[in-house]
Amino acid sequence: MVKVVIADRLGKGQNVAKGVEAAGGIAIVVPGMGADMRLGDVMKAEDADFGISFCGSGGAGSITAKTKYGYPERHSMRSVGEGVTAINDGIKALGFGFMDTEELGQALAEAYIKKFGA
């Protein structure tokens, strides 16, 4: 089963989590303000398949995850399609502007399962 960490600068991410769960995945929402900066830490601790970071610029959490743990990252994404492409390219730390939508969570989890299996 795909395990996804969701870390939002404003402590959100519940809608993305619903989408991940609708696709059959396990969603771990990092609580609290500034959660995006803990993306890599929680991905490592939970042995997650990939992580999603949300902030205004769409990069802080994913870049930190790469710097600290070496996760392949892509940032400044603003659409579901960009995220699906990133999953297909093997990216593990995905940085988005604020996009707490079920559609995004479901599409990313489904893309991961299709490419790598559950």
Secondary structure as UniProt FT lines:
FT   STRAND          3..8
FT   TURN            9..10
FT   HELIX           14..22
FT   TURN            23..24
FT   STRAND          26..29
FT   TURN            33..34
FT   HELIX           35..38
FT   HELIX           39..46
FT   STRAND          50..54
FT   HELIX           60..69
FT   STRAND          73..77
FT   HELIX           80..88
FT   TURN            89..90
FT   STRAND          93..96
FT   HELIX           102..116
//
